[in-house]
Amino acid sequence: MIGIKFKPDKVIQALIKSLSNPKWSETYNMVYTPNTNENLKEISNVFSGVIWINYNKFFTNKPLHTNNDDVDVNWFRNRPKVMGYRICPEEYLLKLELKRYANNTVRIYVNFFEMFINHYKNKDLHALDERDIRAFLQILIHKKMSNSYINQAINAIKFYYEIVLGMPNRFYEVERPRREYKLPKVISKEEILEMINCTNNIKHKSIIKLLYGSGLRNSELLNLKINDIDSKRMLIRVENAKGKKDRYTILSENALKDLRIYYKEWKPKDYLFEGAKGNKYSSESVLRIVKNAALKARINSNVSPHILRHSFATHLLETGTDLRQIQVLLGHGSSKTTEIYTYVATKTFKTIKNPLD
């Protein structure tokens, strides 16, 4: 059955009477009607524009993020309280915890939501509406925050009203900024080789070679286990990559030689690259290695691990590798994501005759 709970209201009562054969349950103290698609549509049509309806029980729930690391929100709960600072409600933290959102997502959502509720310190959260959200977003726009930044703020706010309070599509009328389509930054193969030549530390050299030679994301490199290197098939197994997908990517003969030297010298136990205490290597350390190598190679542009991944894809495309194969190596869910490299590959422009020439 579809149960309809509501606070006493003459308008709602009149609308309920207009439904096809509504009945009253003394046991559950609510109006009910058979759970059919026709009745769901009728309820939607009758109440549309008057009240919001919680349909969560009638549609398949989104799967929990079961593959994420253990979620730790206690850090937010145990923070020192600051006088006059409005903290994130406990039910918000609990819902993030139960849905097993990634720790990084938890951090982003909490920070943005607290920024929002502290902007309206003297206003009850339930009293805030679309106009308040628009006014808050307008301030971010005037501060020249990026579209990505503003979208994250919207997601954090929507999470409270739509997921925590169960108000589906509560703020569907809030406009989102247009998505920015930026071309990937790429450096030349010669510059990458120079970065490798300027790196003497065998561990650092191996890291740069895998980032570029296998097109790995920074997080994928850090999560590599020793057994993920398949030297017989010359492949690297990437587990739990973006989108919780496993994949294989290619392993360079050149990188394998250095990896063998590195393994004998450093003797990692679990992860391929480990810190001083045997724990997983940090993202900051990898970023520092790449930037130092680029500095020594006298590369003027700002080089990051992800630029090495972009360069891997672009250089493959320039040497004639099929776009579908590149998509598989990168682990892209859609070919449209991979197609962006056609906009930066020199192969695209070499066939064009410049009108000046």
Stockholm file with secondary structure:
# STOCKHOLM 1.0

chainA/1-357         MIGIKFKPDKVIQALIKSLSNPKWSETYNMVYTPNTNENLKEISNVFSGVIWINYNKFFTNKPLHTNNDDVDVNWFRNRPKVMGYRICPEEYLLKLELKRYANNTVRIYVNFFEMFINHYKNKDLHALDERDIRAFLQILIHKKMSNSYINQAINAIKFYYEIVLGMPNRFYEVERPRREYKLPKVISKEEILEMINCTNNIKHKSIIKLLYGSGLRNSELLNLKINDIDSKRMLIRVENAKGKKDRYTILSENALKDLRIYYKEWKPKDYLFEGAKGNKYSSESVLRIVKNAALKARINSNVSPHILRHSFATHLLETGTDLRQIQVLLGHGSSKTTEIYTYVATKTFKTIKNPLD
#=GR chainA/1-357 SS CEEECCCCCHHHHHHHHTSSSCEEETTTTEEEECCCHHHHHHHHHHHTTTSCCCCGGGSCCCCCCTTSCCCCCHHHHTSCCCTTCCCCCHHHHHHHHHTTCCHHHHHHHHHHHHHHHHHTTTSCGGGCCHHHHHHHHHHHHHTTCCHHHHHHHHHHHHIIIIIISCCTTTTTTSCCCCCCCCCCCCCCHHHHHHHHHTCCCHHHHHHHHHHHHSCCCHHHHHTCBGGGEETTTTEEEEEEETTTEEEEEECCHHHHHHHHHHHHHHCCSSBSSBCTTSSBCCHHHHHHHHHHHHHHTTCCSCCCHHHHHHHHHHHHHHTTCCHHHHHHHHTCSSHHHHGGGGGTCTHHHHTSCCTTC
#=GC SS_cons         CEEECCCCCHHHHHHHHTSSSCEEETTTTEEEECCCHHHHHHHHHHHTTTSCCCCGGGSCCCCCCTTSCCCCCHHHHTSCCCTTCCCCCHHHHHHHHHTTCCHHHHHHHHHHHHHHHHHTTTSCGGGCCHHHHHHHHHHHHHTTCCHHHHHHHHHHHHIIIIIISCCTTTTTTSCCCCCCCCCCCCCCHHHHHHHHHTCCCHHHHHHHHHHHHSCCCHHHHHTCBGGGEETTTTEEEEEEETTTEEEEEECCHHHHHHHHHHHHHHCCSSBSSBCTTSSBCCHHHHHHHHHHHHHHTTCCSCCCHHHHHHHHHHHHHHTTCCHHHHHHHHTCSSHHHHGGGGGTCTHHHHTSCCTTC
//
